[in-house]
């Protein structure tokens, strides 16, 4: 990523060019990213190819002002942070599902970010509802965040892997071995095509609001979640309402309303 691309990315999230790779800068960029770049799976249902490479990711997130899911959001954010002088390591995770079973290998992409003071931070702008700020990677006690109370703990199985817990419940299991973006291609393909993937079963577009709540459009259902967890749901009746909501709430311009399509079928 060159300086012009980094500046364009910073404008995308409403940030000034930082003086250096500090924890305060990381916290600010993390929150701004969550507020402006939506977590969304629209490409899957629009028949758009998901390419895990820096140029197409920047074209989508910055150029087209879209969002994406974990591989895209954390992949693009990693490129920005690296360009700004942070030391970034890509980590593979497996998300906990029903009965606390972990998902497929390369189920999730998260970031380990080192700041100029040597601190290391678990950074994740690609998980939907999660922490609003980076978590201290080496801290094993409770970490309070507007998104909940988090812990990063060693797994029972060992191997140096870590479990990330939110409000006492396991969220995902992280491998601590460094990865590259290309390692996640199979995971992205599975989530984009498999009938067993929840991403192929429904539409979602979601971001953090300025007050720390969340706005989510799932199909035609618009959910506003306040910071205290109280939710209000509105069913949008017309295509015009849906398209206007994508535009006004998420900054996404589309010519047609995306609809859930069967896994493996063209859009």
N, C-alpha and C positions, 0 to 999 in steps of 0.2 A: 504494500500500500504506500503510495507516494504522499507527499504533504498535501497536495490538492485534494486527493481522495479523503485523507484524514479530516481536512477542514470541512469537506462536504458532509461527511458522516457526523461531525460535531454539530454542524448546522441542523442536520436532520433531527438530532435529539435536543436541540436548543442549548448547547453548551459552548463556552468559550474555549480557546486553545489553552490547555493547562500549562503551568510553569514547570511541572515535573511529576513523576510517577509516585505521588504520595497516597496514603490511605484516604485522606479527605477527598482527593480528586477521584479516586476509585469509587468511593461511596456516592459522590455526586453523579458520576457518569452512570453508575448502576441504577440509581433511582430514576434518572432522566430516561434511560433506555426503557425501563419498565413502563413508564408513563406515556411514551411516544411510539414505541415499536411494538405492535400487538403480537401476542402469541396466537397464531392462526394456522389452520390446515387447509386453507382454501385451494391451494394449488392441486392437492390430491383430487378434489372434486371438480376442478376446472380443467383437468387434463393437462396441467402444466408440468413439465419435467423439473425435478428437484436435483440440482447439480451441486455437489459439495466441493466447490472450488472457489477461491477468493473472488475472482472477477464476477462470476454470475451471482454470488451471494451479495456483493456490493451493488451490482446492478439491480437486484431485487429490493434489498432493504433500503438502500440510499437512493438509487436512481428512480425506481418505481414506487418508492415510499410504501412498501409492503412490510409484512412481518414474516413469520414462519414458525416452525417448531424447533425443538432444542438444537438440532444439528445446524440449522441455518442461523438462528439467533446467537447462540454461543460461538459458532464458527466465525460469524461476521464480527462479533464483539471482540473476540480474541485477536483478530487482525487489527482492529482499531487500537486496542490496548498495547499490542506489540509496537505499533507505529508510534505510540506516545511514550515509549520507553519502559513499559512494564515488562517483566519477565513472565511469560504465560506458558502453562503446561496444560494440554488437553487431557482430560480424564474420562474413562468409560464408566458408565454406571448401569445398574439394573434396577428398574423401578419395582417396588413392592406392590403386589396386587392383592387379590382375595386370599384369605388365609395366610397372609404375610409371605406369599411365594414371590420370588424375584422373577423378573421378566427375562427376555432373551439377552444374550451377550450384545454389547454395544446398543443397549436399549435407550441409553441417555448419554448426552455429552455435557459435561460440566468443566469448569476451569479452576485451576490452581494458579493464583496470581501473586507474584512477589513484588512488594513495593520497595522504594528506595531505602527504607530503613531496615530492610531484611524481613519484615513481616510477611506472612503467607496467608492468603485469604481464599476461601471457597466462594467462587463467584459464579452466579447462575442467573442469567436473564432469560432462560429458555424453558422454564418448568411450569409456566402458568402461575397459579397461586403458590407463592413460596416466600422466602425472606425478601424484604425490600432492600436490604443492605447485605454486603458480603459478610460471611461468617469467618471467624478466626479459625484457620485450618488446624492449628495445633491445640486449641482449647478443647478440653474434654468435659467441661462443666456446662451448665445451662447458659445459653446466649439469648437475651431478650431482644426481640425485633418487633416492629409493628405488625409483621405477618404471623407472629406466634413466638413460642419459646422453642429454641432449637438446641440440639446437641449433635456433636460429631464424635462418634465413639468407635473403638476398634470392634470388629465383628467377633462373634463368638468362635467362628471357624478359624480366625487368625489370618495368616498369609499377609498381614499388613494392610488388609482392606478395611474400609470404614463404612459404618452405617450413619446416615443422616436422619435424625429424628425431628419431627415437628409435634409439639405438644404431647410428647411421650410415645408417638406412633412412628414406626419406621417409614421413611419416604422413599429413599433409594440407597443402594449399596454401591460404593465407589471403589474401583481398583486404583491403586496409587501409581501404577506404572504409566509412564508418559505414552501418549498416543499421537498420531497425526490424523488430519481430517479425513484422509482416504480410508482409514480404518473403519469409519462409520458408514460407509456406502451401503454395506449389506443391511445394517440396521435401518437406515433410511428407506431402502427399497422394501424391506419387510413391512414397516409401518405404513408405507404408501400403497401397498398392494394386497396385503394379507387380510382375509376375512376375519382373522382372529385379532387384528389390530383395532383398537377403539378409534383410531384416526380415520379409518375407512368407513366407520359406522355412523359418524355424525359430523356436523359442521361446527366449528368453534372459532370465534374471534374475540380476544379478550385483552384488556390492558388495565393497569393500575390507574386510578383517577387521582386528581390533584389533592383530594382530601385523604388519600390513603385507602380508599375503598376500591371497588372494581366494577368495570362495565363489561358485560359479556353478551355477545350475540351468538346464539346457537340455533341455527336454522332460522326460524321466524320468531324465536323467543328472545326478548331483550331483558336481561337481568341486571339490575343495579344493586350492588352490595355496598352497604355503608361500612365505615370503619368498625362499627360495633357488631357487624355480622348480620344485621337486619337486611332482608332482601325484598325487592319488589320486582315482579315479573309482568311484562307487557307483551301480548301477542300482536305482532305486526301483520296486518291483513293483506296489504297490497305489495306488489313488487316495488313500487315507487317508494314506499315506506322503508323497505328493506335496504334498497340502494342508497337512500338518503341517510339511513343510520350508519351504513358502512362509511359513507363519505364524511358525515358530521362527527361521528364518534371515534372513528379510527383513521380518517384521512385516506381511505381506500376508494379509488374511483373504479367502478366496474360497469360494463355495458349490460350485463345480465346477472340475474340472481343465481348464485351457485346452488346446486342441488346435490344431495348425497347420491353417489353413483355406486354401482356394485363393484366390489374390488376386482381389479383386473380388466375392467371394461373401459374403453376409451371415453374421454369426456365429450 
